[in-house]
Every structure is written in C-alpha cells, then in structure tokens.
Amino acid sequence: MRGFYIGRFQPYHDGHHRMVAEIAEEVDELVVGIGSAGDSHTTRNPFTAGERVMMVTKALESLDIPTYVVPIEDLDRNAVWVGHVQSMTPKFDVAYSNNPLVVRLFKESGVEVRQSPMFQRDVLEGAEIRERLVTGGDWESLVPEAVATTIHEIDGVDRIRHISETDTNGD
C-alpha cells in the first residue's frame, strides 16, 4: 500500500518527521508532496521547492521504505485540487493529513484519509521555527540534522533574516 502526505515543509521539522515515521509503519511506500511548490523567498515560505525536496529527501534516507518526494504547485480551485495532486504523483491508496480542508477535499474525492496526532505543536510548528531562524533562537534542535545541514548549505538563515527585514506584509 502506498501512502501520501503533503505539507509546505517550510521547513521540514521533527513534528513532520515523527508523523512520517508513524505513516511508514502503516504503508509499504510513501509519497511526500511538497505543497505550495511555487512559493519561496517570503517570510512565510522562505525555501524553494527544490530546497525543500532536498531537505525532505535527506531526512527520509533512514526510512526503511521507498519514498518519492514530489513538488505540488498550488491550484486555486479546491474542487479540482485532488485531481491535480493525483496527476502530479505516483498513484496512492491513502492520504494522511490533519488539515481540515485537505481532509475534506480528499474525502469528497473518495480517497481514504487518515489523521494522526500532532507532536509538540507548541514548538514543532513552521512559524515558530521560522521566527527562531530570524531572531537567532534555537531552531536546529527542532529539525532533523539533515534539514539543519541543508539550511546552512543554502544560506537559509541569512536569507530569511534579510527577507524578514524587507517583507513588510509577511507573505
């Protein structure tokens, strides 16, 4: 059975990683969708799709199942979004999400959806990690080592700090 899990992963963090590890216990293969693939270089979406593919791919190397990391560009028509996702990914049998809209869209399209508990959501949340990147707080302990290495490799800390000084609307 092949599962599908989508997120913006701005950045991919330990909460995502724990969820993926749990999903990996239930499926034989996993497709990870990099959502909002066209967005980057803003305080909310500082990393490109390619950078996020690299973060996730490196973080998932330790999993004992085949994984496919696929960028998914936004489609501003919710009624056809699931078909768009399915056209961009390998066929999957079950989708995993805790996002109410995503859950509803998959269910309305006849796709089985499973949810799982979120882990330490007070700190394992993209906005919190991005804020720590900007302010110099401890963000590295909240992401897999491969993600921290990638962020340093792409000079992501400097990028988000610079963007935060110039991106006045927060987008």
C-alpha distance (Angstrom), angle and dihedral (degrees) to the residues before:
residue distance angle dihedral
M1 . . .
R2 3.79 . .
G3 3.81 121.6 .
F4 3.80 131.1 -159.8
Y5 3.80 126.9 -147.2
I6 3.80 123.2 178.8
G7 3.78 132.3 -168.4
R8 3.78 141.2 143.5
F9 3.83 89.9 -117.8
Q10 3.81 94.1 -158.5
P11 3.01 78.7 -178.3
Y12 3.80 119.9 -7.8
H13 3.82 104.2 -122.5
D14 3.79 142.4 -177.5
G15 3.83 92.1 -86.3
H16 3.80 90.0 58.1
H17 3.79 89.6 44.1
R18 3.81 93.4 53.7
M19 3.80 90.8 48.5
V20 3.81 91.1 49.9
A21 3.80 90.5 49.4
E22 3.81 89.8 53.6
I23 3.80 92.1 46.5
A24 3.81 89.1 50.3
E25 3.83 88.4 60.7
E26 3.82 89.7 60.0
V27 3.83 103.6 41.1
D28 3.80 138.9 49.5
E29 3.82 95.1 -140.5
L30 3.78 133.7 17.4
V31 3.78 132.1 -148.6
V32 3.80 113.3 -161.0
G33 3.79 114.4 -160.8
I34 3.79 117.5 -151.6
G35 3.80 100.0 -147.1
S36 3.80 125.9 -152.6
A37 3.80 86.9 24.3
G38 3.80 93.1 170.8
D39 3.81 94.3 57.1
S40 3.80 122.8 91.5
H41 3.80 144.9 130.7
T42 3.81 95.9 47.8
T43 3.80 128.7 106.8
R44 3.83 90.5 -108.9
N45 3.82 94.2 43.4
P46 3.80 107.7 23.4
F47 3.81 98.7 155.8
T48 3.81 128.9 70.2
A49 3.79 122.6 -123.7
G50 3.80 89.9 -107.9
E51 3.80 91.8 52.5
R52 3.80 90.9 49.3
V53 3.81 90.9 47.7
M54 3.79 87.5 53.9
M55 3.84 92.7 47.8
V56 3.79 94.0 49.2
T57 3.81 95.9 40.9
K58 3.81 92.1 52.0
A59 3.81 92.9 44.2
L60 3.82 91.7 51.4
E61 3.82 96.3 49.8
S62 3.79 90.0 99.1
L63 3.81 94.0 57.5
D64 3.76 115.7 106.9
I65 3.82 94.7 -137.9
P66 3.79 133.8 73.0
T67 3.81 111.4 -94.0
Y68 3.78 131.5 -167.6
V69 3.81 119.8 -161.4
V70 3.80 112.0 -157.6
P71 3.82 129.0 179.8
I72 3.81 113.0 -131.3
E73 3.79 118.2 -164.2
D74 3.79 118.1 -145.6
L75 3.75 118.7 -96.1
D76 3.79 112.9 -161.5
R77 3.81 93.7 -149.6
N78 3.78 108.6 83.6
A79 3.81 94.5 -170.5
V80 3.83 91.1 67.4
W81 3.81 99.1 30.4
V82 3.83 96.5 103.0
G83 3.81 91.2 52.3
H84 3.81 88.3 50.0
V85 3.82 90.8 51.9
Q86 3.80 91.4 47.1
S87 3.81 91.0 50.7
M88 3.82 90.8 54.4
T89 3.81 99.6 45.9
P90 3.78 141.9 54.1
K91 3.82 110.9 -91.2
F92 3.81 111.8 -80.9
D93 3.80 133.3 -167.8
V94 3.80 102.7 -153.1
A95 3.79 135.0 21.8
Y96 3.80 124.8 -145.2
S97 3.78 121.1 -152.2
N98 3.78 142.9 134.6
N99 3.80 93.5 -162.6
P100 3.84 106.6 110.8
L101 3.82 94.5 -144.5
V102 3.80 93.4 47.3
V103 3.82 90.9 47.6
R104 3.81 91.0 50.6
L105 3.81 94.4 46.9
F106 3.79 93.1 50.4
K107 3.81 92.9 45.6
E108 3.81 92.0 48.8
S109 3.81 87.6 52.8
G110 3.80 91.9 52.5
V111 3.81 96.5 -107.0
E112 3.80 117.9 140.3
V113 3.80 110.1 -117.5
R114 3.78 127.1 -161.5
Q115 3.76 125.7 -169.0
S116 3.77 129.5 -159.1
P117 3.77 134.5 -167.6
M118 3.78 117.9 -86.4
F119 3.78 116.3 -121.0
Q120 3.82 123.1 -128.3
R121 3.80 89.5 -26.2
D122 3.82 91.0 178.4
V123 3.82 90.4 72.2
L124 3.81 104.8 9.0
E125 3.78 93.6 75.0
G126 3.79 127.3 111.8
A127 3.82 95.4 -125.2
E128 3.81 91.1 53.7
I129 3.79 92.5 49.3
R130 3.81 92.6 46.5
E131 3.82 89.5 50.0
R132 3.80 89.9 52.2
L133 3.80 90.0 49.2
V134 3.81 89.2 54.6
T135 3.81 97.2 43.8
G136 3.80 98.8 39.9
G137 3.80 94.7 -110.3
D138 3.79 125.1 146.9
W139 3.79 105.0 -74.9
E140 3.79 99.5 143.9
S141 3.82 93.3 74.3
L142 3.82 88.9 59.2
V143 3.81 98.3 57.0
P144 3.81 133.8 56.6
E145 3.80 112.5 -91.6
A146 3.82 90.8 -112.4
V147 3.81 89.7 57.7
A148 3.81 93.2 50.0
T149 3.81 89.4 49.4
T150 3.80 91.1 50.3
I151 3.82 93.1 48.4
H152 3.80 90.1 52.0
E153 3.82 91.4 44.7
I154 3.81 92.2 55.6
D155 3.83 93.1 41.6
G156 3.80 87.7 -116.9
V157 3.80 95.4 157.9
D158 3.79 92.6 58.3
R159 3.81 90.6 43.5
I160 3.80 95.9 54.4
R161 3.80 92.0 43.6
H162 3.80 91.0 52.2
I163 3.81 92.3 45.0
S164 3.81 91.3 49.2
E165 3.81 89.1 57.6
T166 3.81 93.5 51.7
D167 3.82 105.3 28.2
T168 3.80 98.5 86.9
N169 3.81 98.0 172.6
G170 3.81 95.9 51.1
D171 3.78 94.0 -120.1
